[in-house]
Amino acid sequence: MSLLFERLWQGLLDTLLMVGVSSLLALLAGIPLAVFLVTSSRGGIFEAPRLNRVLGAVVNLFRSIPFLILICLLYTSDAADEEDS
């Protein structure tokens, strides 16, 4: 039983480490990017419409990736179910 507990504990620690590192990286990259997007928009402190549009498009592209992954998983799951029938 202790081997199972050790593996579960190690898995929990690994998961928490990965979540912590990815959250830290997201904060370090996301907050400056968000501040720049707000200040460079029309009527902002530092107007840069072209750069704002390009960075806004990149942000929106990355925001859509989890949805695309979900669609792919659902599609392959549905295709696998049809093969079983």
C-alpha positions as CSV (number, residue, x, y, z in Angstrom):
1,M,0.0,0.0,0.0
2,S,2.9,2.4,0.7
3,L,4.1,2.1,-2.9
4,L,0.7,3.2,-4.2
5,F,0.7,6.1,-1.8
6,E,4.2,7.1,-2.8
7,R,3.2,7.1,-6.5
8,L,0.1,9.1,-5.9
9,W,2.0,11.6,-3.7
10,Q,4.7,12.0,-6.4
11,G,2.0,12.4,-9.1
12,L,0.3,15.1,-7.0
13,L,3.6,17.0,-6.4
14,D,4.5,16.7,-10.1
15,T,1.1,18.1,-11.1
16,L,1.3,21.0,-8.6
17,L,4.7,21.8,-9.9
18,M,3.6,21.9,-13.5
19,V,0.5,24.0,-12.7
20,G,2.6,26.4,-10.6
21,V,5.3,26.9,-13.3
22,S,2.7,27.3,-16.1
23,S,0.7,29.8,-14.0
24,L,3.8,31.8,-13.3
25,L,4.8,31.9,-16.9
26,A,1.3,32.9,-17.9
27,L,1.3,35.7,-15.4
28,L,4.8,36.9,-16.4
29,A,3.8,37.0,-20.1
30,G,0.1,37.8,-19.8
31,I,0.0,40.9,-17.6
32,P,2.5,42.9,-19.6
33,L,0.8,41.9,-22.8
34,A,-2.6,42.8,-21.4
35,V,-1.3,46.2,-20.2
36,F,0.2,46.9,-23.6
37,L,-3.0,45.9,-25.4
38,V,-5.1,48.2,-23.2
39,T,-2.7,51.2,-23.5
40,S,-2.1,50.8,-27.2
41,S,-5.7,50.7,-28.2
42,R,-7.6,53.6,-29.8
43,G,-7.7,56.4,-27.2
44,G,-5.1,54.7,-25.1
45,I,-2.0,56.3,-23.6
46,F,0.3,54.8,-26.3
47,E,-1.7,54.5,-29.5
48,A,-0.2,51.8,-31.8
49,P,-3.2,50.5,-33.8
50,R,-1.3,48.2,-36.1
51,L,0.7,46.5,-33.4
52,N,-2.4,46.3,-31.2
53,R,-4.3,44.5,-34.0
54,V,-1.4,42.0,-34.6
55,L,-1.0,41.2,-30.9
56,G,-4.7,41.0,-30.4
57,A,-5.0,38.5,-33.3
58,V,-2.2,36.4,-31.7
59,V,-3.9,36.5,-28.4
60,N,-7.2,35.4,-29.9
61,L,-5.5,32.6,-31.8
62,F,-4.1,31.2,-28.6
63,R,-7.4,31.6,-26.8
64,S,-9.1,29.4,-29.4
65,I,-6.6,26.5,-29.0
66,P,-8.3,24.8,-26.1
67,F,-11.6,24.8,-28.0
68,L,-9.9,23.3,-31.1
69,I,-8.4,20.5,-28.9
70,L,-11.8,19.8,-27.4
71,I,-13.4,19.5,-30.9
72,C,-10.6,17.2,-32.1
73,L,-11.1,15.0,-29.0
74,L,-14.8,14.8,-29.4
75,Y,-14.5,14.1,-33.2
76,T,-12.1,11.3,-32.7
77,S,-14.2,9.9,-29.8
78,D,-17.3,9.9,-32.0
79,A,-15.4,8.3,-34.9
80,A,-14.1,5.6,-32.6
81,D,-17.7,4.9,-31.4
82,E,-19.0,4.6,-35.0
83,E,-16.3,2.0,-35.8
84,D,-17.4,-0.1,-32.9
85,S,-21.0,-0.2,-34.1
